[in-house]
Amino acid sequence: MVFEGLGLIWNSLILLASIIIVVIASDVTINNAVKVSNMTGFGKTTIGFILVGFATSLPELSVVIFGASSEKIG
């Protein structure tokens, strides 16, 4: 693994920083989704469904794109 040699304290700090980043990013995402909902007139639930659908499909899309781009032609 990448962080094996860092030790328990550094790995704990990386985990804590990652959790803080996820909390901040989710707060920003929710605030912007509410703004988009207000600007477009769609309901908040509709925007939420669109975000969840996009977020669950994005990993599969990236795998397909990377797989197709690394495939040798001929």
PDB file of N, CA, C and O in Angstrom, chain B, residues numbered from 101:
ATOM      1  N   MET B 101       0.836  -1.188   0.000  1.00  0.00           N
ATOM      2  CA  MET B 101       0.000   0.000   0.000  1.00  0.00           C
ATOM      3  C   MET B 101       0.881   1.252   0.000  1.00  0.00           C
ATOM      4  O   MET B 101       2.071   1.198   0.313  1.00  0.00           O
ATOM      5  N   VAL B 102       0.285   2.335  -0.346  1.00  0.00           N
ATOM      6  CA  VAL B 102       1.025   3.585  -0.480  1.00  0.00           C
ATOM      7  C   VAL B 102       1.456   4.140   0.870  1.00  0.00           C
ATOM      8  O   VAL B 102       2.561   4.666   0.998  1.00  0.00           O
ATOM      9  N   PHE B 103       0.603   4.030   1.872  1.00  0.00           N
ATOM     10  CA  PHE B 103       0.858   4.681   3.151  1.00  0.00           C
ATOM     11  C   PHE B 103       1.309   3.714   4.240  1.00  0.00           C
ATOM     12  O   PHE B 103       1.197   4.032   5.424  1.00  0.00           O
ATOM     13  N   GLU B 104       1.815   2.543   3.867  1.00  0.00           N
ATOM     14  CA  GLU B 104       2.211   1.555   4.869  1.00  0.00           C
ATOM     15  C   GLU B 104       3.351   2.036   5.756  1.00  0.00           C
ATOM     16  O   GLU B 104       3.342   1.780   6.960  1.00  0.00           O
ATOM     17  N   GLY B 105       4.312   2.713   5.193  1.00  0.00           N
ATOM     18  CA  GLY B 105       5.487   3.117   5.949  1.00  0.00           C
ATOM     19  C   GLY B 105       5.293   4.348   6.821  1.00  0.00           C
ATOM     20  O   GLY B 105       6.211   4.726   7.549  1.00  0.00           O
ATOM     21  N   LEU B 106       4.154   4.972   6.770  1.00  0.00           N
ATOM     22  CA  LEU B 106       3.941   6.216   7.509  1.00  0.00           C
ATOM     23  C   LEU B 106       3.672   5.999   8.986  1.00  0.00           C
ATOM     24  O   LEU B 106       3.989   6.864   9.802  1.00  0.00           O
ATOM     25  N   GLY B 107       3.104   4.884   9.339  1.00  0.00           N
ATOM     26  CA  GLY B 107       2.793   4.637  10.739  1.00  0.00           C
ATOM     27  C   GLY B 107       1.355   4.973  11.054  1.00  0.00           C
ATOM     28  O   GLY B 107       0.628   5.566  10.257  1.00  0.00           O
ATOM     29  N   LEU B 108       0.974   4.564  12.263  1.00  0.00           N
ATOM     30  CA  LEU B 108      -0.421   4.687  12.694  1.00  0.00           C
ATOM     31  C   LEU B 108      -0.858   6.142  12.843  1.00  0.00           C
ATOM     32  O   LEU B 108      -1.981   6.481  12.471  1.00  0.00           O
ATOM     33  N   ILE B 109      -0.013   6.992  13.369  1.00  0.00           N
ATOM     34  CA  ILE B 109      -0.408   8.390  13.611  1.00  0.00           C
ATOM     35  C   ILE B 109      -0.637   9.122  12.291  1.00  0.00           C
ATOM     36  O   ILE B 109      -1.631   9.833  12.141  1.00  0.00           O
ATOM     37  N   TRP B 110       0.273   8.954  11.336  1.00  0.00           N
ATOM     38  CA  TRP B 110       0.113   9.646  10.054  1.00  0.00           C
ATOM     39  C   TRP B 110      -1.108   9.122   9.301  1.00  0.00           C
ATOM     40  O   TRP B 110      -1.848   9.892   8.689  1.00  0.00           O
ATOM     41  N   ASN B 111      -1.312   7.798   9.353  1.00  0.00           N
ATOM     42  CA  ASN B 111      -2.495   7.244   8.696  1.00  0.00           C
ATOM     43  C   ASN B 111      -3.775   7.731   9.362  1.00  0.00           C
ATOM     44  O   ASN B 111      -4.775   7.957   8.680  1.00  0.00           O
ATOM     45  N   SER B 112      -3.763   7.895  10.669  1.00  0.00           N
ATOM     46  CA  SER B 112      -4.931   8.438  11.369  1.00  0.00           C
ATOM     47  C   SER B 112      -5.175   9.884  10.971  1.00  0.00           C
ATOM     48  O   SER B 112      -6.325  10.293  10.809  1.00  0.00           O
ATOM     49  N   LEU B 113      -4.120  10.660  10.813  1.00  0.00           N
ATOM     50  CA  LEU B 113      -4.270  12.052  10.375  1.00  0.00           C
ATOM     51  C   LEU B 113      -4.791  12.131   8.946  1.00  0.00           C
ATOM     52  O   LEU B 113      -5.607  12.996   8.627  1.00  0.00           O
ATOM     53  N   ILE B 114      -4.324  11.234   8.088  1.00  0.00           N
ATOM     54  CA  ILE B 114      -4.824  11.209   6.712  1.00  0.00           C
ATOM     55  C   ILE B 114      -6.303  10.848   6.697  1.00  0.00           C
ATOM     56  O   ILE B 114      -7.082  11.439   5.949  1.00  0.00           O
ATOM     57  N   LEU B 115      -6.694   9.873   7.528  1.00  0.00           N
ATOM     58  CA  LEU B 115      -8.099   9.497   7.627  1.00  0.00           C
ATOM     59  C   LEU B 115      -8.950  10.661   8.128  1.00  0.00           C
ATOM     60  O   LEU B 115     -10.019  10.930   7.579  1.00  0.00           O
ATOM     61  N   LEU B 116      -8.486  11.345   9.157  1.00  0.00           N
ATOM     62  CA  LEU B 116      -9.219  12.489   9.694  1.00  0.00           C
ATOM     63  C   LEU B 116      -9.354  13.603   8.663  1.00  0.00           C
ATOM     64  O   LEU B 116     -10.427  14.189   8.519  1.00  0.00           O
ATOM     65  N   ALA B 117      -8.278  13.896   7.948  1.00  0.00           N
ATOM     66  CA  ALA B 117      -8.327  14.933   6.910  1.00  0.00           C
ATOM     67  C   ALA B 117      -9.294  14.530   5.796  1.00  0.00           C
ATOM     68  O   ALA B 117     -10.024  15.370   5.270  1.00  0.00           O
ATOM     69  N   SER B 118      -9.299  13.253   5.441  1.00  0.00           N
ATOM     70  CA  SER B 118     -10.210  12.776   4.402  1.00  0.00           C
ATOM     71  C   SER B 118     -11.663  12.920   4.824  1.00  0.00           C
ATOM     72  O   SER B 118     -12.510  13.320   4.025  1.00  0.00           O
ATOM     73  N   ILE B 119     -11.949  12.597   6.070  1.00  0.00           N
ATOM     74  CA  ILE B 119     -13.319  12.726   6.575  1.00  0.00           C
ATOM     75  C   ILE B 119     -13.750  14.189   6.577  1.00  0.00           C
ATOM     76  O   ILE B 119     -14.883  14.502   6.213  1.00  0.00           O
ATOM     77  N   ILE B 120     -12.861  15.078   6.980  1.00  0.00           N
ATOM     78  CA  ILE B 120     -13.179  16.516   6.986  1.00  0.00           C
ATOM     79  C   ILE B 120     -13.444  17.006   5.569  1.00  0.00           C
ATOM     80  O   ILE B 120     -14.373  17.781   5.345  1.00  0.00           O
ATOM     81  N   ILE B 121     -12.639  16.563   4.617  1.00  0.00           N
ATOM     82  CA  ILE B 121     -12.834  16.974   3.223  1.00  0.00           C
ATOM     83  C   ILE B 121     -14.169  16.465   2.692  1.00  0.00           C
ATOM     84  O   ILE B 121     -14.863  17.194   1.983  1.00  0.00           O
ATOM     85  N   VAL B 122     -14.542  15.232   3.020  1.00  0.00           N
ATOM     86  CA  VAL B 122     -15.821  14.682   2.568  1.00  0.00           C
ATOM     87  C   VAL B 122     -16.984  15.469   3.172  1.00  0.00           C
ATOM     88  O   VAL B 122     -17.964  15.741   2.479  1.00  0.00           O
ATOM     89  N   VAL B 123     -16.891  15.834   4.434  1.00  0.00           N
ATOM     90  CA  VAL B 123     -17.966  16.603   5.077  1.00  0.00           C
ATOM     91  C   VAL B 123     -18.109  17.978   4.420  1.00  0.00           C
ATOM     92  O   VAL B 123     -19.225  18.416   4.140  1.00  0.00           O
ATOM     93  N   ILE B 124     -16.998  18.653   4.175  1.00  0.00           N
ATOM     94  CA  ILE B 124     -17.050  19.977   3.544  1.00  0.00           C
ATOM     95  C   ILE B 124     -17.575  19.875   2.118  1.00  0.00           C
ATOM     96  O   ILE B 124     -18.404  20.685   1.703  1.00  0.00           O
ATOM     97  N   ALA B 125     -17.098  18.887   1.365  1.00  0.00           N
ATOM     98  CA  ALA B 125     -17.535  18.730  -0.026  1.00  0.00           C
ATOM     99  C   ALA B 125     -19.018  18.393  -0.104  1.00  0.00           C
ATOM    100  O   ALA B 125     -19.711  18.883  -0.996  1.00  0.00           O
ATOM    101  N   SER B 126     -19.520  17.567   0.811  1.00  0.00           N
ATOM    102  CA  SER B 126     -20.941  17.243   0.785  1.00  0.00           C
ATOM    103  C   SER B 126     -21.791  18.454   1.150  1.00  0.00           C
ATOM    104  O   SER B 126     -22.876  18.638   0.598  1.00  0.00           O
ATOM    105  N   ASP B 127     -21.312  19.276   2.072  1.00  0.00           N
ATOM    106  CA  ASP B 127     -22.041  20.488   2.432  1.00  0.00           C
ATOM    107  C   ASP B 127     -22.116  21.454   1.252  1.00  0.00           C
ATOM    108  O   ASP B 127     -23.168  22.035   0.987  1.00  0.00           O
ATOM    109  N   VAL B 128     -21.009  21.625   0.551  1.00  0.00           N
ATOM    110  CA  VAL B 128     -20.987  22.496  -0.635  1.00  0.00           C
ATOM    111  C   VAL B 128     -21.908  21.943  -1.725  1.00  0.00           C
ATOM    112  O   VAL B 128     -22.626  22.698  -2.380  1.00  0.00           O
ATOM    113  N   THR B 129     -21.882  20.629  -1.912  1.00  0.00           N
ATOM    114  CA  THR B 129     -22.731  20.008  -2.929  1.00  0.00           C
ATOM    115  C   THR B 129     -24.207  20.205  -2.613  1.00  0.00           C
ATOM    116  O   THR B 129     -24.993  20.529  -3.504  1.00  0.00           O
ATOM    117  N   ILE B 130     -24.586  20.015  -1.377  1.00  0.00           N
ATOM    118  CA  ILE B 130     -25.991  20.174  -1.001  1.00  0.00           C
ATOM    119  C   ILE B 130     -26.431  21.623  -1.136  1.00  0.00           C
ATOM    120  O   ILE B 130     -27.527  21.894  -1.627  1.00  0.00           O
ATOM    121  N   ASN B 131     -25.590  22.555  -0.707  1.00  0.00           N
ATOM    122  CA  ASN B 131     -25.945  23.973  -0.842  1.00  0.00           C
ATOM    123  C   ASN B 131     -26.117  24.363  -2.307  1.00  0.00           C
ATOM    124  O   ASN B 131     -27.051  25.086  -2.652  1.00  0.00           O
ATOM    125  N   ASN B 132     -25.223  23.891  -3.167  1.00  0.00           N
ATOM    126  CA  ASN B 132     -25.337  24.215  -4.590  1.00  0.00           C
ATOM    127  C   ASN B 132     -26.517  23.507  -5.242  1.00  0.00           C
ATOM    128  O   ASN B 132     -27.128  24.051  -6.161  1.00  0.00           O
ATOM    129  N   ALA B 133     -26.846  22.314  -4.787  1.00  0.00           N
ATOM    130  CA  ALA B 133     -28.022  21.619  -5.319  1.00  0.00           C
ATOM    131  C   ALA B 133     -29.293  22.374  -4.972  1.00  0.00           C
ATOM    132  O   ALA B 133     -30.211  22.445  -5.789  1.00  0.00           O
ATOM    133  N   VAL B 134     -29.362  22.932  -3.786  1.00  0.00           N
ATOM    134  CA  VAL B 134     -30.522  23.741  -3.400  1.00  0.00           C
ATOM    135  C   VAL B 134     -30.596  24.998  -4.259  1.00  0.00           C
ATOM    136  O   VAL B 134     -31.685  25.406  -4.664  1.00  0.00           O
ATOM    137  N   LYS B 135     -29.446  25.620  -4.543  1.00  0.00           N
ATOM    138  CA  LYS B 135     -29.435  26.808  -5.412  1.00  0.00           C
ATOM    139  C   LYS B 135     -29.904  26.462  -6.821  1.00  0.00           C
ATOM    140  O   LYS B 135     -30.678  27.208  -7.420  1.00  0.00           O
ATOM    141  N   VAL B 136     -29.435  25.329  -7.350  1.00  0.00           N
ATOM    142  CA  VAL B 136     -29.867  24.894  -8.680  1.00  0.00           C
ATOM    143  C   VAL B 136     -31.364  24.611  -8.681  1.00  0.00           C
ATOM    144  O   VAL B 136     -32.061  24.944  -9.640  1.00  0.00           O
ATOM    145  N   SER B 137     -31.851  24.011  -7.628  1.00  0.00           N
ATOM    146  CA  SER B 137     -33.281  23.734  -7.510  1.00  0.00           C
ATOM    147  C   SER B 137     -34.093  25.020  -7.526  1.00  0.00           C
ATOM    148  O   SER B 137     -35.127  25.097  -8.190  1.00  0.00           O
ATOM    149  N   ASN B 138     -33.637  26.012  -6.810  1.00  0.00           N
ATOM    150  CA  ASN B 138     -34.354  27.292  -6.780  1.00  0.00           C
ATOM    151  C   ASN B 138     -34.278  28.020  -8.112  1.00  0.00           C
ATOM    152  O   ASN B 138     -35.250  28.652  -8.526  1.00  0.00           O
ATOM    153  N   MET B 139     -33.137  27.942  -8.790  1.00  0.00           N
ATOM    154  CA  MET B 139     -32.978  28.650 -10.066  1.00  0.00           C
ATOM    155  C   MET B 139     -33.770  27.993 -11.188  1.00  0.00           C
ATOM    156  O   MET B 139     -34.330  28.691 -12.034  1.00  0.00           O
ATOM    157  N   THR B 140     -33.826  26.667 -11.211  1.00  0.00           N
ATOM    158  CA  THR B 140     -34.480  25.971 -12.320  1.00  0.00           C
ATOM    159  C   THR B 140     -35.958  25.736 -12.100  1.00  0.00           C
ATOM    160  O   THR B 140     -36.698  25.533 -13.063  1.00  0.00           O
ATOM    161  N   GLY B 141     -36.407  25.757 -10.855  1.00  0.00           N
ATOM    162  CA  GLY B 141     -37.807  25.489 -10.577  1.00  0.00           C
ATOM    163  C   GLY B 141     -38.108  24.020 -10.341  1.00  0.00           C
ATOM    164  O   GLY B 141     -39.239  23.665 -10.009  1.00  0.00           O
ATOM    165  N   PHE B 142     -37.112  23.166 -10.508  1.00  0.00           N
ATOM    166  CA  PHE B 142     -37.304  21.753 -10.187  1.00  0.00           C
ATOM    167  C   PHE B 142     -37.355  21.596  -8.675  1.00  0.00           C
ATOM    168  O   PHE B 142     -36.855  22.442  -7.933  1.00  0.00           O
ATOM    169  N   GLY B 143     -37.953  20.525  -8.237  1.00  0.00           N
ATOM    170  CA  GLY B 143     -38.009  20.265  -6.806  1.00  0.00           C
ATOM    171  C   GLY B 143     -36.652  19.796  -6.288  1.00  0.00           C
ATOM    172  O   GLY B 143     -35.803  19.322  -7.043  1.00  0.00           O
ATOM    173  N   LYS B 144     -36.478  19.941  -4.991  1.00  0.00           N
ATOM    174  CA  LYS B 144     -35.226  19.510  -4.377  1.00  0.00           C
ATOM    175  C   LYS B 144     -35.052  18.003  -4.474  1.00  0.00           C
ATOM    176  O   LYS B 144     -33.933  17.506  -4.600  1.00  0.00           O
ATOM    177  N   THR B 145     -36.158  17.283  -4.416  1.00  0.00           N
ATOM    178  CA  THR B 145     -36.089  15.826  -4.543  1.00  0.00           C
ATOM    179  C   THR B 145     -35.637  15.424  -5.943  1.00  0.00           C
ATOM    180  O   THR B 145     -34.855  14.487  -6.099  1.00  0.00           O
ATOM    181  N   THR B 146     -36.121  16.121  -6.948  1.00  0.00           N
ATOM    182  CA  THR B 146     -35.731  15.827  -8.323  1.00  0.00           C
ATOM    183  C   THR B 146     -34.235  16.053  -8.518  1.00  0.00           C
ATOM    184  O   THR B 146     -33.547  15.215  -9.102  1.00  0.00           O
ATOM    185  N   ILE B 147     -33.740  17.166  -8.037  1.00  0.00           N
ATOM    186  CA  ILE B 147     -32.304  17.453  -8.138  1.00  0.00           C
ATOM    187  C   ILE B 147     -31.512  16.407  -7.351  1.00  0.00           C
ATOM    188  O   ILE B 147     -30.443  15.981  -7.789  1.00  0.00           O
ATOM    189  N   GLY B 148     -32.026  15.997  -6.205  1.00  0.00           N
ATOM    190  CA  GLY B 148     -31.363  14.962  -5.413  1.00  0.00           C
ATOM    191  C   GLY B 148     -31.282  13.645  -6.165  1.00  0.00           C
ATOM    192  O   GLY B 148     -30.244  12.983  -6.148  1.00  0.00           O
ATOM    193  N   PHE B 149     -32.382  13.253  -6.835  1.00  0.00           N
ATOM    194  CA  PHE B 149     -32.366  12.022  -7.618  1.00  0.00           C
ATOM    195  C   PHE B 149     -31.365  12.104  -8.757  1.00  0.00           C
ATOM    196  O   PHE B 149     -30.668  11.132  -9.047  1.00  0.00           O
ATOM    197  N   ILE B 150     -31.291  13.257  -9.401  1.00  0.00           N
ATOM    198  CA  ILE B 150     -30.332  13.435 -10.496  1.00  0.00           C
ATOM    199  C   ILE B 150     -28.902  13.324  -9.974  1.00  0.00           C
ATOM    200  O   ILE B 150     -28.067  12.675 -10.603  1.00  0.00           O
ATOM    201  N   LEU B 151     -28.612  13.944  -8.843  1.00  0.00           N
ATOM    202  CA  LEU B 151     -27.270  13.864  -8.265  1.00  0.00           C
ATOM    203  C   LEU B 151     -26.907  12.441  -7.853  1.00  0.00           C
ATOM    204  O   LEU B 151     -25.785  11.994  -8.093  1.00  0.00           O
ATOM    205  N   VAL B 152     -27.837  11.734  -7.241  1.00  0.00           N
ATOM    206  CA  VAL B 152     -27.566  10.350  -6.829  1.00  0.00           C
ATOM    207  C   VAL B 152     -27.353   9.471  -8.056  1.00  0.00           C
ATOM    208  O   VAL B 152     -26.455   8.629  -8.073  1.00  0.00           O
ATOM    209  N   GLY B 153     -28.168   9.662  -9.070  1.00  0.00           N
ATOM    210  CA  GLY B 153     -28.000   8.886 -10.302  1.00  0.00           C
ATOM    211  C   GLY B 153     -26.661   9.157 -10.964  1.00  0.00           C
ATOM    212  O   GLY B 153     -25.987   8.233 -11.420  1.00  0.00           O
ATOM    213  N   PHE B 154     -26.280  10.414 -11.014  1.00  0.00           N
ATOM    214  CA  PHE B 154     -24.988  10.771 -11.610  1.00  0.00           C
ATOM    215  C   PHE B 154     -23.832  10.221 -10.785  1.00  0.00           C
ATOM    216  O   PHE B 154     -22.865   9.697 -11.336  1.00  0.00           O
ATOM    217  N   ALA B 155     -23.933  10.341  -9.469  1.00  0.00           N
ATOM    218  CA  ALA B 155     -22.842   9.896  -8.600  1.00  0.00           C
ATOM    219  C   ALA B 155     -22.663   8.386  -8.627  1.00  0.00           C
ATOM    220  O   ALA B 155     -21.543   7.895  -8.489  1.00  0.00           O
ATOM    221  N   THR B 156     -23.751   7.643  -8.802  1.00  0.00           N
ATOM    222  CA  THR B 156     -23.620   6.192  -8.844  1.00  0.00           C
ATOM    223  C   THR B 156     -23.191   5.692 -10.213  1.00  0.00           C
ATOM    224  O   THR B 156     -22.639   4.597 -10.317  1.00  0.00           O
ATOM    225  N   SER B 157     -23.431   6.469 -11.270  1.00  0.00           N
ATOM    226  CA  SER B 157     -23.038   6.056 -12.614  1.00  0.00           C
ATOM    227  C   SER B 157     -21.633   6.513 -12.986  1.00  0.00           C
ATOM    228  O   SER B 157     -21.017   5.938 -13.883  1.00  0.00           O
ATOM    229  N   LEU B 158     -21.125   7.522 -12.322  1.00  0.00           N
ATOM    230  CA  LEU B 158     -19.817   8.074 -12.677  1.00  0.00           C
ATOM    231  C   LEU B 158     -18.668   7.077 -12.547  1.00  0.00           C
ATOM    232  O   LEU B 158     -17.817   7.049 -13.437  1.00  0.00           O
ATOM    233  N   PRO B 159     -18.586   6.255 -11.493  1.00  0.00           N
ATOM    234  CA  PRO B 159     -17.486   5.278 -11.440  1.00  0.00           C
ATOM    235  C   PRO B 159     -17.516   4.282 -12.600  1.00  0.00           C
ATOM    236  O   PRO B 159     -16.470   3.944 -13.156  1.00  0.00           O
ATOM    237  N   GLU B 160     -18.700   3.816 -12.964  1.00  0.00           N
ATOM    238  CA  GLU B 160     -18.807   2.887 -14.091  1.00  0.00           C
ATOM    239  C   GLU B 160     -18.411   3.569 -15.390  1.00  0.00           C
ATOM    240  O   GLU B 160     -17.744   2.965 -16.229  1.00  0.00           O
ATOM    241  N   LEU B 161     -18.812   4.812 -15.561  1.00  0.00           N
ATOM    242  CA  LEU B 161     -18.458   5.555 -16.768  1.00  0.00           C
ATOM    243  C   LEU B 161     -16.954   5.747 -16.875  1.00  0.00           C
ATOM    244  O   LEU B 161     -16.383   5.608 -17.957  1.00  0.00           O
ATOM    245  N   SER B 162     -16.314   6.064 -15.766  1.00  0.00           N
ATOM    246  CA  SER B 162     -14.867   6.267 -15.806  1.00  0.00           C
ATOM    247  C   SER B 162     -14.125   4.967 -16.116  1.00  0.00           C
ATOM    248  O   SER B 162     -13.114   4.988 -16.818  1.00  0.00           O
ATOM    249  N   VAL B 163     -14.617   3.832 -15.600  1.00  0.00           N
ATOM    250  CA  VAL B 163     -13.993   2.548 -15.917  1.00  0.00           C
ATOM    251  C   VAL B 163     -14.118   2.248 -17.406  1.00  0.00           C
ATOM    252  O   VAL B 163     -13.162   1.784 -18.028  1.00  0.00           O
ATOM    253  N   VAL B 164     -15.276   2.508 -17.975  1.00  0.00           N
ATOM    254  CA  VAL B 164     -15.483   2.253 -19.399  1.00  0.00           C
ATOM    255  C   VAL B 164     -14.594   3.162 -20.243  1.00  0.00           C
ATOM    256  O   VAL B 164     -14.010   2.712 -21.228  1.00  0.00           O
ATOM    257  N   ILE B 165     -14.486   4.429 -19.869  1.00  0.00           N
ATOM    258  CA  ILE B 165     -13.663   5.367 -20.637  1.00  0.00           C
ATOM    259  C   ILE B 165     -12.188   4.972 -20.567  1.00  0.00           C
ATOM    260  O   ILE B 165     -11.504   4.952 -21.591  1.00  0.00           O
ATOM    261  N   PHE B 166     -11.692   4.658 -19.367  1.00  0.00           N
ATOM    262  CA  PHE B 166     -10.291   4.260 -19.244  1.00  0.00           C
ATOM    263  C   PHE B 166     -10.037   2.935 -19.957  1.00  0.00           C
ATOM    264  O   PHE B 166      -8.984   2.752 -20.568  1.00  0.00           O
ATOM    265  N   GLY B 167     -10.984   2.020 -19.883  1.00  0.00           N
ATOM    266  CA  GLY B 167     -10.822   0.746 -20.576  1.00  0.00           C
ATOM    267  C   GLY B 167     -10.800   0.921 -22.083  1.00  0.00           C
ATOM    268  O   GLY B 167      -9.991   0.295 -22.768  1.00  0.00           O
ATOM    269  N   ALA B 168     -11.679   1.764 -22.607  1.00  0.00           N
ATOM    270  CA  ALA B 168     -11.722   1.988 -24.052  1.00  0.00           C
ATOM    271  C   ALA B 168     -10.493   2.746 -24.535  1.00  0.00           C
ATOM    272  O   ALA B 168     -10.010   2.506 -25.641  1.00  0.00           O
ATOM    273  N   SER B 169      -9.988   3.654 -23.716  1.00  0.00           N
ATOM    274  CA  SER B 169      -8.833   4.436 -24.169  1.00  0.00           C
ATOM    275  C   SER B 169      -7.528   3.631 -24.094  1.00  0.00           C
ATOM    276  O   SER B 169      -6.567   3.955 -24.793  1.00  0.00           O
ATOM    277  N   SER B 170      -7.482   2.595 -23.262  1.00  0.00           N
ATOM    278  CA  SER B 170      -6.254   1.810 -23.159  1.00  0.00           C
ATOM    279  C   SER B 170      -6.251   0.617 -24.109  1.00  0.00           C
ATOM    280  O   SER B 170      -5.235  -0.065 -24.241  1.00  0.00           O
ATOM    281  N   GLU B 171      -7.375   0.360 -24.770  1.00  0.00           N
ATOM    282  CA  GLU B 171      -7.460  -0.762 -25.696  1.00  0.00           C
ATOM    283  C   GLU B 171      -6.680  -0.459 -26.962  1.00  0.00           C
ATOM    284  O   GLU B 171      -6.818   0.615 -27.547  1.00  0.00           O
ATOM    285  N   LYS B 172      -5.867  -1.404 -27.376  1.00  0.00           N
ATOM    286  CA  LYS B 172      -5.075  -1.218 -28.589  1.00  0.00           C
ATOM    287  C   LYS B 172      -5.908  -1.559 -29.803  1.00  0.00           C
ATOM    288  O   LYS B 172      -6.615  -2.566 -29.834  1.00  0.00           O
ATOM    289  N   ILE B 173      -5.813  -0.714 -30.786  1.00  0.00           N
ATOM    290  CA  ILE B 173      -6.569  -0.916 -32.023  1.00  0.00           C
ATOM    291  C   ILE B 173      -5.648  -1.615 -33.019  1.00  0.00           C
ATOM    292  O   ILE B 173      -4.509  -1.200 -33.234  1.00  0.00           O
ATOM    293  N   GLY B 174      -6.164  -2.679 -33.617  1.00  0.00           N
ATOM    294  CA  GLY B 174      -5.396  -3.379 -34.666  1.00  0.00           C
ATOM    295  C   GLY B 174      -4.605  -4.457 -34.150  1.00  0.00           C
ATOM    296  O   GLY B 174      -3.911  -5.133 -34.909  1.00  0.00           O
TER     297      GLY B 174
END
